[in-house]
Every structure is written in structure tokens, then in C-alpha cells.
Amino acid sequence: MMKTVSLLAAATALTVGAAFPAAAMDVTLAQSSAINTLDPHGSASVGLDLSVLSHIYPTLILRDPSYELVPSLATSWKAVDDTTWTFTLVEGATFANGEPLDAETVKWNLQRVTDPDNPTRISSWFSSIDTVEVNSPTELTIKTKNPFPALPAQLSMFMLLPPKWTADHDPVTETMSGYLYKVSDYVPGDHITMVPNDKYWGDKPAQFDSVTFRVIPETASRIAALLAGEVDMINKVPASEIKRIEDAPNASAGAVDSTRSVFIKFNTEKAPLDNKLFRQALNYAVDKDLIADALFDGLATVSNCQVMTPYYFGYNPDLKAYPYDPEKAKALLEESGVDLGQTFEFEIPTGTYLQGEEVAQAVAQMFADVGVKTNMQSMEFGAYLDKYRKAHDLGRFSLLGQSWATIDADGLLTLFKPGNQYSYWNDDAFDQALIEGISTTDEAKREAAYKKATEIMCEEAPVVFLYAQPATYGVSDRVDYQARGDDWMRAFDMTPKE
């Protein structure tokens, strides 16, 4: 059993100007894909870009490995009423260049991502914000257009840039630290190395001399690097490899429940995926229990007809998974009238989801067993994102895994809301249920609204619901690590082993 470590030492008692503890060690974390941007407002990829940038840029609030929200730049926050929040900040905090980390800076950052003329990747996160008022350097008030009970959780993903520095630099390719570490070396596509930021404004947790994120796309190569002592942490370890790592003399491995669901996304904007019977048939065609057991040694939990896992507020425990029934699938396919002589493109982002290529191959075979032919098209994750987000031109089938760091239905289900660039599905009743869910802070009313939304989604089947991806990991015996299942990959969830 690994020793549990705190996310931040004395998180509620931040002290400006505290000295770093004695030098510890270098630590290296291996990622499966290269980061896409250094601008924290230009990515929503928690397990990739944002994990790296969370070492460099501060947030008002942090979510610790137990999923609790804890203070960071904000020492406290409270809801004044359904649409008003106040935040109190650390006094005297600065970026490494001396720019203040104060209420005006927070306001500028929120204005940057809510500027309708210059939307960023995460603008939709904060579309409910109406005004940001600076009460003093250490206090601000955020007013929202409608109740936004998940605002503190959403802010745990929102990193702050220095305004003056940003005016003269490109944050896509450059950084200016305001948090624990600063960049010392960056080779795009290969690695990024950080060293402690000696201008950090808070109490110093157990630090490393340096933190390096290395890009190692191949699973076998990541495992080999761990066992060779070249890296200290890897994730997305195939279930079949956990025992081998556990048996090694210098490493250990494990799995925890995850907040990420994996599914086959349908582009319902392209025929015949606008046909509900066809979509339902494909749900009956897939043996999800076989995938969970055979590919993941039982570590994956079959999704019960929804994309949320039990950690989420709004999770519906009453839904039942589509059973594996290939005969019913064939009957629905015939009833749908879809021409099965055609071949459907099936897009697979490589090196992204745990054993994703194996899962896609299994699903493609199960589709073929009921007469649905596919052409599997593998692509690098960045290229997949370009099709998904920029071009808005996904293939008719694609393998996708999604989670939301607020662990709230308001975040994850919004990815399927009509008009959202990630949706590829337009259902008015589902949309109305989501609107009801965000129109109140009453938890019972919110749960009722999301129950309705998940029931609609289950029936309409805009995806093939598959499983909750297990959060598997391997760590060297040089560190203690508190495992988490919400995609964050952070050196400050580790300490050097004594």
C-alpha cells in the first residue's frame, strides 16, 4: 500500500515568500501524446496539456486526489445567492516577473475567455458569467446569468495568465510561471522540463529538483522506461501488464476507478446516424461485458447506458445497459432500412485511451458480426481533435473517451448539448432537461432534471455506451504517489520516497 500524501502542504495557510525545502530529486512522468499548446485557455485536455500546465500556472481552487476542492490562490469562497459568488485571495501573490496575482488579474483572465470576439477553447466553460467585480486586491465577486452551482469546481480547471506579459508574448509557445514550477527546457513533441519557481507565493509542498514530462507514445516503450528506471510514472497501463510491473523490483502498479467513460461516438449529422433504430441496433451489437472482462481483466465497469460514472453529481443509478443481443441488433438494422452495403469510417485516435485500439478492433468485429462494415482509420490525437473541434467533421463512428473535472452533470452532459461544438447530436428534449438542471441550485431539482436528460440520452443512443475506463498507473519505487481517477497527472501528487 502506497503512503498517502497531501496535495499541498497546509493548503489553507499559504505564506508569501516561504523558502523551498532542501533539494529532493528529479522526477520524470511519461505521457502518451505531445502537448498541443502552452496556453491554458487553449486546451481542455486535463490528462495532457492541463496536467503539464498545472505545475506552471495557478488556479483559484484545486481538486485534490480525494476529489475535494481545496484552497489555492483563493483562500475561501462562498455563494452569496443563487447567482453571486465571492472569492478571497492570498495577499501579495505574484507571477515570477512580479506581476500581481490579484483580483484584477483574475478579472482579466475571465474577460479573456469570455470575450465573444475572441473565443478560446474553454470559453464555453464560463458562458454563464455575467460580470466580474473587483472589490479589493484580495476580493472579487462573480455574478452569473443563471445559477451556476459548479462554478468553484469549474474554476479548479481555470489557470491564470499574467496580463502584461501576455500582451507582449505568445502564451501558446511561451510561459511565465505563477505557481510551483517554471519551464527550464522545452522541446515540442519530445519533453518539457520544469524547475522550482523561487518566486512562488505559497507554502512549499515537497518539491522535486526538476519535473520532466516525456512523450513516449508506445505503451510497451513506456513500461520499458519505467522498469529501466528512466521514468517515475506512467499511466494507461494495460490491465494485463499490471502484475508484471508489480513483480518488478523497482516499481509498482495499480488501478483506481475513473471518472472517464469510453464510448463509440456517432456523428448524427451524417446519415444514416440520424436514424435512431440504427444507433440502438449498434448498442445491442456490442458485448460490453466481454470487452470489460477480456481486455481489462474485469477492471473496467460497463456503463449503464450513460456517459457519467457514479462519482458524478447527476449520475442516474436506475438506468440499465443495453444487453448484448445480436439477433435484436439484426432485427433493428432491418427495421431501420439502412443500406448495409456501405462501409462506415471508424476513426481511432492512437495512443490516447487505455487499450483503445484493441477496444476499437473488438467493436468493429462485433459490428461486422451483425452486418455493419467499417473502415478503421487511425490518427494521432491532435489530428483527431482538429477534425472533432476545428473542422467539425468527425467520421460517422469514432472511439472517444470523455470526463469532466467538475465531476458534475452540468459539465459532462453539456458536451452533448445542441449547439455545442462537441455534440454532433441535436435533441430538443435533452436540451430542455439540461436547461432545467442549470436553472437552479436546488440539488433535488437538479438531480431530477439530469435524471430526465440521461433517460433521453439512453433512449436516443447518440453513442454506443461502453465502459468506465480504469485509471491504471505504474510508479517507480523512488516516489510515493496518491492515485487518482480524474485524469490529472501531477508531480505534486507525489513525494520523494523517504
C-alpha positions in Angstrom: 0.0 0.0 0.0 1.4 3.4 -1.0 1.7 6.1 1.5 -1.0 8.8 1.2 0.4 12.3 0.7 -1.3 15.7 0.8 -1.9 17.6 -2.4 -0.5 20.8 -0.9 1.2 21.3 2.5 -1.0 23.5 4.6 -3.2 24.4 1.7 -5.3 26.8 3.8 -2.4 28.6 5.3 -0.4 29.9 2.3 2.6 32.1 3.2 4.2 34.5 0.8 7.9 34.2 0.5 8.4 30.9 2.2 11.7 29.2 1.3 11.9 26.0 -0.7 12.7 22.8 1.3 16.0 21.1 0.7 16.6 19.8 -2.8 15.0 16.4 -3.3 15.3 14.6 -6.7 14.4 14.8 -10.3 11.2 13.1 -11.3 10.0 12.1 -14.8 6.5 11.4 -15.9 5.7 9.8 -19.3 2.8 10.9 -21.4 1.5 9.1 -24.4 1.0 12.2 -26.6 2.7 15.6 -27.1 1.1 18.6 -25.6 -0.8 20.8 -28.1 -0.4 24.2 -26.5 1.2 26.0 -23.6 -1.8 28.4 -23.4 -4.0 27.0 -20.5 -7.0 28.7 -22.1 -6.4 26.9 -25.4 -7.0 23.4 -24.1 -9.5 21.3 -22.2 -7.3 18.2 -22.2 -6.9 17.5 -18.4 -4.7 14.4 -18.8 -2.4 16.1 -21.3 -1.9 19.8 -21.7 -3.6 21.0 -18.5 -1.7 18.4 -16.4 1.6 19.9 -17.5 0.4 23.5 -17.2 -1.0 22.9 -13.7 2.6 23.0 -12.5 3.2 26.4 -14.0 0.0 28.4 -13.7 -2.1 28.9 -10.6 -5.8 28.3 -10.1 -8.1 29.8 -7.5 -9.1 26.4 -6.3 -7.6 22.9 -6.6 -9.2 19.4 -6.6 -7.1 17.1 -4.6 -6.8 13.3 -5.2 -9.8 12.6 -3.0 -11.8 14.9 -5.3 -12.3 17.5 -2.6 -12.0 21.2 -3.6 -9.2 22.9 -1.6 -7.9 26.4 -1.4 -5.1 27.6 -3.7 -4.9 31.3 -4.8 -8.3 31.7 -3.3 -8.3 31.1 0.5 -12.1 31.0 0.7 -15.2 31.3 -1.4 -19.0 31.4 -0.8 -22.3 31.7 -2.6 -24.0 34.9 -1.6 -27.1 33.9 -3.5 -28.0 31.7 -6.5 -26.1 33.9 -9.0 -23.4 35.6 -6.8 -20.1 34.3 -5.6 -17.3 36.0 -3.7 -13.7 34.9 -3.6 -11.0 35.9 -1.1 -7.4 35.7 -2.4 -3.9 35.3 -1.0 -2.4 38.7 -0.2 0.8 39.7 -2.1 0.9 36.8 -4.6 2.8 37.5 -7.8 3.9 35.8 -11.0 7.7 35.2 -11.4 8.0 38.5 -13.3 6.5 40.5 -10.4 3.0 41.0 -11.9 0.4 40.8 -9.2 -1.8 37.7 -8.8 -4.7 39.7 -7.5 -8.4 40.2 -8.2 -7.8 42.4 -11.2 -5.7 39.7 -12.8 -8.5 37.1 -12.2 -11.0 39.5 -13.7 -8.7 40.0 -16.8 -8.4 36.2 -17.3 -12.1 35.7 -17.1 -12.7 38.5 -19.5 -10.1 37.0 -21.9 -12.0 33.7 -22.1 -15.5 35.3 -22.2 -14.7 37.8 -25.0 -17.2 36.9 -27.7 -15.0 38.3 -30.4 -12.0 36.2 -29.4 -13.3 32.9 -28.1 -10.9 30.4 -26.6 -11.0 26.6 -26.3 -12.6 26.9 -22.8 -14.9 29.9 -23.4 -18.0 27.6 -23.1 -17.0 26.8 -19.5 -17.8 30.3 -18.4 -20.5 31.4 -20.7 -22.8 31.7 -17.7 -20.7 34.5 -16.2 -22.3 37.9 -16.4 -20.0 40.3 -14.6 -16.7 40.2 -12.5 -16.4 42.9 -9.9 -13.1 43.7 -8.1 -13.9 44.6 -4.5 -10.3 44.9 -3.4 -6.9 43.4 -4.5 -7.8 40.3 -2.5 -11.6 40.0 -3.1 -13.8 39.7 -6.2 -17.4 39.0 -6.9 -18.6 36.9 -9.8 -22.2 37.3 -10.9 -23.7 34.7 -13.3 -26.6 34.9 -15.7 -28.2 31.9 -14.1 -27.5 29.6 -11.2 -24.0 28.0 -11.6 -23.5 25.7 -8.7 -20.5 24.0 -10.3 -18.6 27.3 -10.6 -16.0 26.6 -7.9 -15.4 23.2 -9.4 -15.0 24.7 -12.9 -12.5 27.2 -11.6 -10.3 24.3 -10.4 -9.5 23.8 -14.1 -9.0 27.5 -14.8 -5.4 28.7 -14.8 -4.3 32.3 -14.7 -2.0 34.1 -17.1 -0.2 37.4 -16.4 -1.9 40.1 -18.4 1.0 42.4 -19.2 3.3 39.6 -20.1 0.6 38.1 -22.3 0.3 41.3 -24.2 3.9 41.0 -25.4 4.4 37.3 -25.6 2.7 34.3 -27.2 1.4 32.0 -24.4 0.9 29.2 -27.0 4.7 28.8 -27.2 6.0 30.6 -24.1 5.3 30.5 -20.3 5.6 32.8 -17.3 5.3 31.0 -14.1 2.9 32.0 -11.3 2.9 28.6 -9.5 5.2 25.9 -8.2 7.4 25.4 -11.2 8.9 27.3 -14.2 10.0 25.9 -17.5 13.7 25.3 -18.0 13.7 23.3 -21.2 11.0 22.6 -23.8 11.4 20.5 -27.0 8.0 20.3 -28.6 6.9 16.7 -29.2 9.7 15.3 -27.0 9.8 16.7 -23.5 9.2 19.7 -21.2 11.3 20.2 -18.0 10.5 22.4 -15.1 12.4 23.5 -12.0 11.0 25.1 -8.8 9.8 28.7 -9.1 11.6 30.5 -6.4 9.1 33.4 -6.6 6.2 31.1 -5.7 3.9 32.9 -3.3 2.7 30.0 -1.1 3.9 27.4 1.3 6.1 24.9 -0.5 5.0 21.3 -0.6 7.5 18.5 -1.0 9.3 19.6 -4.2 11.5 18.0 -6.8 14.7 19.4 -8.2 13.1 19.1 -11.6 9.9 17.7 -13.1 10.1 16.4 -16.7 7.2 15.3 -18.9 8.4 13.0 -21.6 6.4 12.0 -24.7 6.5 8.2 -25.1 3.7 7.2 -27.4 4.1 3.4 -27.4 2.7 1.6 -24.4 5.5 -1.0 -24.4 8.1 1.7 -24.5 6.6 3.5 -21.5 6.5 0.3 -19.5 10.1 -0.5 -20.5 11.2 3.0 -19.5 9.6 2.6 -16.1 11.2 -0.8 -15.5 14.6 0.6 -16.6 14.3 3.4 -14.1 14.2 6.1 -16.9 10.8 7.4 -15.8 9.0 7.5 -12.4 5.3 7.5 -13.5 3.3 6.1 -16.4 -0.4 5.8 -16.9 -2.7 3.9 -19.3 -1.0 0.6 -18.3 -2.8 -2.3 -19.9 -4.5 -4.4 -17.4 -2.5 -7.5 -18.5 0.8 -5.7 -17.6 -0.1 -4.6 -14.0 1.2 -7.9 -12.5 4.4 -7.8 -14.4 5.2 -4.3 -13.1 4.1 -5.3 -9.6 6.6 -8.2 -9.8 9.5 -5.9 -10.8 11.9 -5.0 -8.0 11.9 -1.2 -8.7 8.3 -0.4 -9.5 4.6 -1.0 -8.6 1.3 -0.6 -10.4 -2.4 -0.5 -9.8 -5.8 0.8 -10.8 -8.5 3.0 -9.3 -12.0 3.8 -10.5 -12.1 6.5 -13.1 -14.3 9.5 -14.0 -13.8 8.9 -17.7 -16.3 7.0 -19.9 -15.3 5.4 -23.2 -17.9 5.1 -26.0 -18.3 5.0 -29.7 -19.4 8.5 -30.8 -21.9 8.8 -33.6 -21.9 11.8 -35.9 -25.6 12.1 -36.1 -25.2 15.0 -38.6 -24.2 12.4 -41.2 -26.7 9.8 -42.5 -27.6 7.2 -41.5 -26.5 8.1 -38.0 -29.6 10.3 -37.8 -31.6 7.1 -37.6 -32.4 6.1 -34.0 -33.1 2.5 -34.8 -29.7 2.1 -36.4 -28.0 3.7 -33.4 -29.9 1.4 -31.0 -29.1 -1.6 -33.0 -25.3 -0.9 -32.7 -25.7 -0.7 -28.9 -27.3 -4.2 -28.9 -24.5 -5.4 -31.2 -21.6 -4.8 -28.7 -20.8 -7.3 -25.9 -19.6 -4.8 -23.4 -19.1 -7.3 -20.6 -16.8 -9.3 -22.8 -14.7 -6.2 -23.5 -14.6 -5.3 -19.8 -13.6 -8.8 -18.8 -11.3 -10.0 -21.6 -9.5 -6.8 -22.4 -9.4 -5.2 -18.9 -9.3 -8.2 -16.6 -12.6 -7.0 -15.0 -11.1 -3.6 -14.0 -13.4 -1.7 -16.4 -17.0 -1.1 -15.3 -19.7 -1.4 -18.0 -21.6 1.8 -18.5 -25.2 1.6 -17.6 -26.5 3.5 -20.6 -24.9 6.8 -19.7 -21.6 8.6 -20.0 -21.3 9.6 -16.4 -19.7 7.3 -13.7 -21.0 7.1 -10.1 -18.7 9.9 -9.0 -20.7 12.5 -10.9 -23.4 14.7 -9.4 -26.4 13.8 -11.6 -25.5 10.2 -12.2 -28.6 8.0 -12.8 -28.3 4.7 -10.9 -31.6 3.5 -12.3 -30.5 3.1 -15.9 -29.7 -0.3 -17.4 -27.1 -1.1 -20.0 -28.2 -2.2 -23.5 -27.8 -6.0 -23.2 -25.7 -7.9 -25.8 -28.3 -9.2 -28.2 -27.0 -9.6 -31.8 -30.3 -11.0 -33.0 -32.2 -8.0 -31.8 -29.5 -5.8 -33.4 -30.0 -7.5 -36.7 -33.8 -7.1 -36.4 -33.4 -3.3 -35.7 -31.0 -2.9 -38.5 -33.5 -4.4 -40.9 -36.3 -2.2 -39.5 -34.1 0.9 -39.8 -33.9 0.5 -43.6 -30.2 1.4 -43.6 -28.2 0.2 -46.6 -25.7 -2.2 -45.1 -23.8 -2.5 -48.4 -21.9 0.7 -47.5 -18.7 0.9 -45.4 -18.6 3.2 -42.4 -15.5 5.2 -41.5 -14.4 4.4 -37.9 -11.8 6.9 -36.5 -9.4 5.9 -33.8 -7.2 8.4 -32.0 -4.0 6.5 -31.3 -2.1 6.3 -28.0 -5.0 8.2 -26.3 -7.3 5.8 -24.5 -6.2 2.8 -22.5 -6.1 -0.2 -24.9 -8.2 1.9 -27.3 -7.0 0.3 -30.4 -7.9 -3.2 -29.0 -11.3 -1.9 -28.0 -12.0 -0.5 -31.4 -11.0 -3.7 -33.1 -13.3 -5.7 -30.9 -16.2 -3.3 -31.6 -15.5 -3.3 -35.3 -15.7 -7.1 -35.3 -19.0 -7.1 -33.3 -20.4 -4.6 -35.8 -19.3 -6.9 -38.6 -21.0 -9.8 -37.0 -24.4 -8.1 -37.4 -23.6 -6.9 -41.0 -22.2 -3.4 -40.4 -18.9 -3.0 -42.2 -16.3 -0.4 -41.1 -13.0 1.0 -42.3 -10.8 1.8 -39.3 -8.8 5.0 -39.7 -6.1 5.5 -37.0 -4.8 9.0 -36.4 -2.7 11.0 -34.0 -4.7 12.6 -31.2 -4.0 16.1 -32.4 -5.3 15.3 -35.8 -8.4 13.7 -34.3 -9.0 16.9 -32.3 -8.6 19.0 -35.4 -11.4 17.0 -37.1 -13.5 16.9 -33.9 -13.2 20.6 -32.9 -11.8 22.8 -35.6 -13.2 21.2 -38.8 -16.3 19.8 -37.1 -16.1 16.9 -39.4 -15.9 13.7 -37.4 -16.4 10.4 -39.2 -19.6 8.6 -38.7 -18.1 6.4 -36.0 -15.2 7.3 -33.7 -13.7 6.0 -30.4 -13.9 8.7 -27.8 -13.4 8.9 -24.0 -14.7 11.9 -22.0 -14.7 13.1 -18.5 -15.3 16.5 -16.8 -13.1 17.7 -14.0 -16.1 19.4 -12.2 -17.5 15.8 -11.8 -20.9 17.3 -12.4 -23.5 16.5 -15.0 -23.6 20.2 -15.9 -20.1 19.8 -17.4 -20.1 16.4 -19.0 -23.6 16.3 -20.4 -23.1 19.8 -21.9 -20.7 18.2 -24.4 -23.8 16.7 -25.9 -25.9 19.8 -25.8 -27.4 21.1 -29.1 -25.1 23.8 -30.4 -22.1 22.7 -28.5 -19.2 22.1 -31.0 -18.5 18.7 -29.4 -22.1 17.5 -29.6 -22.8 16.1 -33.1 -26.3 15.5 -31.8 -29.4 17.7 -31.6 -32.2 16.7 -29.3 -34.6 19.4 -28.0 -35.9 17.4 -25.1 -32.4 16.7 -23.9 -31.5 20.3 -24.3 -34.5 21.4 -22.2 -33.6 19.0 -19.4 -30.1 20.5 -19.3 -31.6 24.0 -19.1 -33.7 22.9 -16.2 -30.6 21.4 -14.5 -28.7 24.7 -14.6 -31.6 26.9 -13.7 -31.5 26.2 -10.0 -29.1 25.4 -7.2 -31.7 23.1 -5.6 -29.9 19.7 -5.6 -33.2 17.7 -5.7 -34.4 19.7 -8.7 -31.1 19.4 -10.5 -31.0 15.6 -9.9 -34.5 15.3 -11.4 -33.5 17.3 -14.4 -30.4 15.2 -15.1 -32.3 12.0 -14.5 -34.6 13.1 -17.3 -31.6 14.0 -19.5 -29.9 10.7 -19.0 -33.0 8.8 -19.7 -33.4 10.6 -23.0 -29.8 10.1 -23.9 -30.1 6.3 -23.2 -33.2 6.0 -25.4 -31.8 8.1 -28.2 -28.4 6.5 -28.2 -26.1 9.1 -29.7 -23.2 6.8 -28.7 -22.5 3.2 -28.1 -22.2 3.2 -24.3 -19.2 1.1 -23.4 -17.4 1.3 -20.0 -15.7 3.5 -17.4 -12.0 3.4 -18.2 -9.9 2.2 -15.3 -7.2 4.6 -14.2 -4.2 2.4 -14.4 -0.7 3.5 -13.5 2.8 2.4 -12.7 5.3 4.2 -10.4 8.9 3.8 -9.6 9.9 2.9 -6.0 11.6 6.3 -5.7 8.3 8.1 -5.1 5.1 7.8 -3.1 2.0 8.5 -5.2 -1.6 9.1 -4.3 -3.5 7.6 -7.2 -6.5 9.5 -8.7 -9.0 8.6 -11.3 -9.8 12.1 -12.8 -7.1 12.3 -15.4 -4.8 14.8 -13.6 -1.2 13.7 -13.8 0.7 15.9 -11.4 4.1 15.7 -9.7 2.6 17.4 -6.7 0.5 14.3 -6.1 3.9 12.6 -5.4 6.6 12.9 -2.8 10.2 11.5 -2.9 10.2 8.3 -1.0 12.0 8.5 2.3 
